[in-house]
Amino acid sequence: MAGLTAGLIFFGSYNIADAAKPIVIQEQGSFAVGGSTVKHEGIFSTKNFLSPEGQKAYGDLAYVFYQIPVKAKKYPLIFQHGGAQSKRTWESTVDGREGFQNIFLRKGYGVYQPRRKTPSFSYGDIRRTANLNVADIFVGK
């Protein structure tokens, strides 16, 4: 809601012609926060790298993508999606116009987009994931 409110406040001063100007990014990247690690028993072998023996499984983490413009304002914006949406909804509109990510980058705000754990992004509980053989994913078991 705060993102929408901030968007409505600043959107009134957004000029469509601004979309034609390049955005200069000082820093861009991603990071993970939290999470769990489970190690499989055994010894890892590059000859059988799809086997779980000796492998580590990572899960239950938050993934965050960020961009910081040149001469960024002191406080960044965090775009948290919800309501069956994804971070994609902050990037652009369905008809190709710039989304809030670029609008606020142009206004000098750093933007952070956390990705919540979803079935399409994570296999879920790390204890269940640790028992999953990676080869089974590729052969459809």
Long-range contacts (C-beta under 8 A, 24 or more apart in sequence): 3-77, 3-78, 3-79, 3-80, 3-100, 6-77, 6-104, 7-100, 7-103, 7-104, 10-103, 10-104, 10-107, 11-103, 14-103, 14-106, 18-106, 19-97, 19-98, 19-102, 21-106, 23-69, 23-102, 23-105, 23-106, 24-69, 24-70, 25-67, 25-68, 25-69, 25-70, 25-105, 26-68, 26-69, 26-70, 26-71, 26-72, 27-66, 27-67, 27-68, 28-66, 28-67, 28-68, 29-65, 29-66, 30-63, 30-64, 30-65, 30-66, 31-63, 31-64, 31-66, 32-61, 32-62, 32-63, 32-64, 33-61, 33-62, 33-64, 34-60, 34-61, 34-62, 35-59, 35-60, 35-61, 35-62, 35-126, 36-60, 36-61, 36-126, 37-126, 38-126, 38-127, 38-129, 38-130, 40-130, 50-133, 50-134, 50-135, 50-138, 51-133, 51-135, 52-132, 52-133, 52-134, 55-134, 57-126, 57-129, 57-130, 57-132, 58-126, 59-122, 59-123, 59-124, 59-125, 59-126, 59-129, 60-117, 60-122, 60-125, 60-126, 61-117, 62-114, 62-115, 62-116, 62-117, 63-114, 63-115, 63-121, 64-112, 64-113, 64-114, 64-115, 65-112, 65-113, 65-115, 66-110, 66-111, 66-112, 66-113, 67-101, 67-105, 67-110, 67-111, 68-110, 69-105, 69-106, 69-108, 69-109, 69-110, 71-108, 72-108, 72-109, 72-110, 73-107, 73-108, 73-109, 73-110, 75-109, 76-109, 76-110, 76-111, 76-112, 77-104, 77-109, 77-110, 77-111, 77-112, 78-111, 78-112, 78-113, 78-114, 79-111, 79-112, 79-113, 80-114, 80-116, 81-113, 81-116, 86-115, 87-113, 87-114, 87-115
